[in-house]
Amino acid sequence: MSAGNPVANQVGVYILDRGVAVVEICRPPNNFFDSHLIEQIAAVFDDLDSRTDARAIVLAAAGKHFCAGADFAGESDAAEVSADEGARALYAAAARLFANELPVVAAVQGAAIGGGLGLAMVADFRVASPESRFAANFARLGLHHGFGLSATLPRAVGHQRAAELLMTGRRIGGHEAERIGLVDRLVDADSIRSSAIDLAQEIAVAAPLAVRSIRKTLRGDLAEQIVRATEHERSEQAWLRATEDFAEGVRASSQRREPVFEAR
């Protein structure tokens, strides 16, 4: 195995045998993201697209959780810009992720919450364990969902399941996620990454030009859908961030209590 240098110590890249590249988010334990982190992942994806020694990507994360969502605490340099400016940069970078050409397998340990679920949906396939947890918890924060989930979630689980998950914000485990089509392979927690690599290697040994062609056909105009979806999501998030309900949702989340919303 050969290893590339981490990008700003936040994204590691490792090229394995048989053309599998492991792209690892390095903000443990929760791997909260901001626009800069997503831009770094997008830059890595762009580079891998141009390389002849990479045929499939495993998107993984160090630590307890795959990605517990966006950095609402202001602990990253996302706090240097307004929330709406940050969202514009974030979703521009997200659109780049969806425009990549190599197939992607996500290794989802622990939680994929909010925007973390959106990041997991960048992948063509998701590998998880019964202990993995998924939630589009935006409504529980008083916010509209984002990261292109308007397009990706119904595509994976159907309109009705997506509507339920988005409107309730409820959390589901690995078994339910597999049953509704959100997860493709369910394995023991200790085997998530190795199983994701195995799946990526199955893809990588197939004819690379054919795989890219098939993937392009199946994804269709998904990248363009993401651009349209994130623009609408961002505009809805912009006015909801100014509401008292959003402030209450963030407070309740940080205090680990049930929010009390008043529709204002």
Secondary structure by P-SEA (a helix, b strand, c coil): ccccccccccbbbbbcccbbbbbbbcccccccccaaaaaaaaaaaaaaaacccccbbbbcccccccccccccccccccccccaaaaaaaaaaaaaaaaaccbbbbbbcccccccaaaaaaacccbbbbcccbbbccccccccccccccccccccccccaaaaaaaaaacccccaaaaaaacccccccccccaaaaaaaaaaaaaaccaaaaaaaaaaaacaaaaaaaaaaaaaaaaaaaaaacaaaaaaaaaaaacbbbbbccc
